Amino acid sequence: MMKTPALLASSLLLLSQACGADLKTFTFTAEGWPEGDPPKEVFVVDGTIKVAAKDGNSAIMVSPENLVDASAQFAVSAAGESIIKARVFASKQGRSNPRFGIAVHGMSGYRLIVNAPKKTLELVKGDETLATVPFTWTSDAWLWMKLEARKNGDDWTITGKTWAADVQEPAEAQITHTDKGLKGQGKVSVWATPYSQTPIWFDDIEVAIEVPAETK
């Protein structure tokens, strides 16, 4: 599914309006990127991550050749509120299922993870799983994921949701968590662990973050 510039602009505007802060928006679509190593806009932290053809378009592919928690970062570092939204495609193979997700505020920040082997959607920070809800993942279908970290006074509200690519975004989050000591710093990222030995794909990555005044 390739978005038109107008749809992307509208979607990013909605992202930036989701928080009270003045947010800077970015979009990352692999369409037009040459196949092979990703461009400088994609900072690969771990794993084998490439640009490859998918469903007639280009997408960011996490290769199954290295069975690690692969991750890549996007945009600039947030200094406050942060939102990431992305489409993800993954497949099961036999009884093996993948794990994948999106994250805010750097490598030690919050991650929204589809844990297909456990049939759960999880909110994770560091090595700790903070919230879990039952989740039935559909193999071989594009899925939207969205993670938000919003500030209200000294408190932060972290929300996460998923929905099928062919339906409207739901109004309510599936996971909500409150944090009173969050620093709110770091880049957004995508994560994937190809347990099923099949590629995991990311595309249409939309980011809205609060940044220092001098970078606006």
C-alpha positions as semicolon CSV with decimal commas, in nm:
position;residue;x (nm);y (nm);z (nm)
1;M;0,000;0,000;0,000
2;M;0,166;0,318;-0,119
3;K;0,031;0,647;0,016
4;T;-0,002;0,960;-0,194
5;P;0,181;1,275;-0,076
6;A;-0,154;1,427;0,024
7;L;-0,245;1,128;0,239
8;L;0,098;1,126;0,400
9;A;0,076;1,497;0,477
10;S;-0,271;1,454;0,626
11;S;-0,161;1,157;0,836
12;L;0,146;1,340;0,966
13;L;-0,067;1,642;1,054
14;L;-0,292;1,418;1,262
15;L;0,015;1,273;1,432
16;S;0,148;1,618;1,519
17;Q;-0,191;1,726;1,653
18;A;-0,215;1,420;1,877
19;C;-0,006;1,591;2,145
20;G;-0,019;1,937;2,290
21;A;0,348;2,006;2,218
22;D;0,482;2,156;1,896
23;L;0,600;1,841;1,717
24;K;0,834;1,795;1,422
25;T;0,714;1,536;1,171
26;F;0,901;1,292;0,946
27;T;0,796;1,021;0,703
28;F;0,997;0,726;0,575
29;T;0,867;0,531;0,276
30;A;1,110;0,301;0,097
31;E;0,955;0,373;-0,243
32;G;1,231;0,518;-0,460
33;W;1,512;0,384;-0,244
34;P;1,750;0,149;-0,430
35;E;1,747;-0,213;-0,321
36;G;2,028;-0,322;-0,093
37;D;2,172;-0,144;0,209
38;P;1,932;0,119;0,347
39;P;2,010;0,491;0,305
40;K;2,147;0,711;0,582
41;E;1,791;0,787;0,698
42;V;1,786;0,435;0,843
43;F;2,041;0,378;1,121
44;V;2,080;0,003;1,163
45;V;2,160;-0,085;1,524
46;D;2,162;-0,464;1,496
47;G;2,063;-0,740;1,257
48;T;2,062;-0,758;0,878
49;I;1,829;-0,489;0,741
50;K;1,790;-0,415;0,371
51;V;1,566;-0,236;0,122
52;A;1,389;-0,492;-0,097
53;A;1,084;-0,533;-0,321
54;K;0,757;-0,623;-0,150
55;D;0,409;-0,637;-0,308
56;G;0,523;-0,430;-0,605
57;N;0,686;-0,159;-0,393
58;S;1,002;-0,125;-0,188
59;A;1,003;-0,177;0,188
60;I;1,250;-0,212;0,474
61;M;1,324;-0,581;0,521
62;V;1,462;-0,748;0,832
63;S;1,642;-1,053;0,697
64;P;1,607;-1,388;0,876
65;E;1,972;-1,476;0,812
66;N;2,065;-1,343;1,159
67;L;1,837;-1,456;1,439
68;V;1,882;-1,153;1,666
69;D;1,666;-0,873;1,799
70;A;1,719;-0,660;1,488
71;S;1,651;-0,286;1,518
72;A;1,689;0,038;1,324
73;Q;1,641;0,400;1,429
74;F;1,480;0,690;1,241
75;A;1,460;1,070;1,248
76;V;1,632;1,283;1,511
77;S;1,641;1,237;1,886
78;A;1,330;1,347;2,072
79;A;1,346;1,585;2,365
80;G;0,995;1,527;2,491
81;E;0,685;1,373;2,340
82;S;0,722;1,110;2,072
83;I;0,495;0,916;1,833
84;I;0,573;0,645;1,579
85;K;0,331;0,473;1,342
86;A;0,432;0,203;1,092
87;R;0,300;-0,081;0,877
88;V;0,446;-0,426;0,941
89;F;0,424;-0,752;0,745
90;A;0,541;-1,086;0,885
91;S;0,481;-1,456;0,831
92;K;0,470;-1,774;1,036
93;Q;0,635;-2,094;0,924
94;G;0,508;-2,418;1,065
95;R;0,478;-2,365;1,439
96;S;0,734;-2,084;1,443
97;N;0,610;-1,726;1,479
98;P;0,792;-1,391;1,461
99;R;0,814;-1,108;1,713
100;F;0,816;-0,744;1,602
101;G;0,733;-0,392;1,709
102;I;0,808;-0,021;1,729
103;A;0,969;0,197;1,995
104;V;1,017;0,554;2,122
105;H;1,292;0,729;2,320
106;G;1,597;0,530;2,221
107;M;1,722;0,178;2,279
108;S;1,611;0,170;2,643
109;G;1,275;0,339;2,579
110;Y;0,926;0,198;2,547
111;R;0,857;-0,073;2,289
112;L;0,519;-0,193;2,161
113;I;0,575;-0,557;2,068
114;V;0,358;-0,812;1,888
115;N;0,471;-1,134;2,053
116;A;0,314;-1,380;1,812
117;P;0,457;-1,692;1,983
118;K;0,277;-1,591;2,305
119;K;-0,032;-1,446;2,127
120;T;0,008;-1,117;2,313
121;L;0,062;-0,746;2,253
122;E;0,316;-0,615;2,502
123;L;0,450;-0,285;2,630
124;V;0,815;-0,337;2,719
125;K;1,082;-0,111;2,869
126;G;1,431;-0,250;2,904
127;D;1,399;-0,608;3,023
128;E;1,062;-0,548;3,190
129;T;0,720;-0,621;3,039
130;L;0,493;-0,354;3,184
131;A;0,161;-0,442;3,024
132;T;0,024;-0,735;2,826
133;V;-0,307;-0,793;2,646
134;P;-0,423;-1,095;2,444
135;F;-0,366;-1,045;2,074
136;T;-0,444;-1,263;1,774
137;W;-0,193;-1,185;1,501
138;T;-0,270;-1,268;1,136
139;S;0,018;-1,409;0,933
140;D;0,091;-1,274;0,584
141;A;-0,109;-0,952;0,627
142;W;-0,003;-0,589;0,671
143;L;-0,063;-0,454;1,021
144;W;-0,052;-0,095;1,146
145;M;0,118;-0,026;1,479
146;K;0,121;0,303;1,671
147;L;0,302;0,399;1,991
148;E;0,268;0,736;2,167
149;A;0,447;0,891;2,464
150;R;0,261;1,203;2,578
151;K;0,332;1,433;2,871
152;N;0,076;1,579;3,110
153;G;0,248;1,790;3,371
154;D;0,505;1,568;3,542
155;D;0,332;1,249;3,429
156;W;0,364;1,063;3,099
157;T;0,099;0,851;2,931
158;I;0,222;0,572;2,703
159;T;-0,037;0,423;2,467
160;G;-0,017;0,155;2,201
161;K;-0,254;0,016;1,942
162;T;-0,262;-0,205;1,633
163;W;-0,512;-0,250;1,351
164;A;-0,539;-0,428;1,016
165;A;-0,411;-0,226;0,720
166;D;-0,749;-0,233;0,544
167;V;-0,955;-0,081;0,828
168;Q;-0,972;0,256;1,002
169;E;-0,751;0,333;1,301
170;P;-0,941;0,254;1,623
171;A;-1,008;0,542;1,859
172;E;-0,908;0,356;2,174
173;A;-0,564;0,226;2,265
174;Q;-0,515;-0,141;2,347
175;I;-0,245;-0,067;2,604
176;T;-0,209;0,234;2,838
177;H;0,064;0,293;3,094
178;T;0,161;0,587;3,320
179;D;0,521;0,688;3,387
180;K;0,619;0,956;3,639
181;G;0,995;0,967;3,580
182;L;1,044;0,946;3,205
183;K;1,322;1,162;3,056
184;G;1,167;1,154;2,708
185;Q;1,488;1,147;2,507
186;G;1,602;0,938;2,210
187;K;1,507;0,826;1,861
188;V;1,214;0,614;1,745
189;S;1,290;0,267;1,611
190;V;1,155;-0,055;1,465
191;W;1,232;-0,398;1,610
192;A;1,201;-0,752;1,476
193;T;1,309;-1,104;1,570
194;P;1,257;-1,346;1,277
195;Y;1,197;-1,663;1,477
196;S;1,000;-1,808;1,183
197;Q;1,303;-1,772;0,952
198;T;1,103;-1,548;0,716
199;P;1,157;-1,177;0,642
200;I;0,979;-0,907;0,843
201;W;0,888;-0,590;0,653
202;F;0,831;-0,228;0,764
203;D;0,699;0,059;0,554
204;D;0,517;0,394;0,574
205;I;0,692;0,490;0,896
206;E;0,551;0,818;1,030
207;V;0,712;1,004;1,318
208;A;0,611;1,308;1,523
209;I;0,850;1,419;1,799
210;E;0,916;1,711;2,027
211;V;1,264;1,848;1,959
212;P;1,482;2,123;2,108
213;A;1,394;2,471;1,981
214;E;1,721;2,513;1,792
215;T;1,645;2,209;1,570
216;K;1,294;2,314;1,467
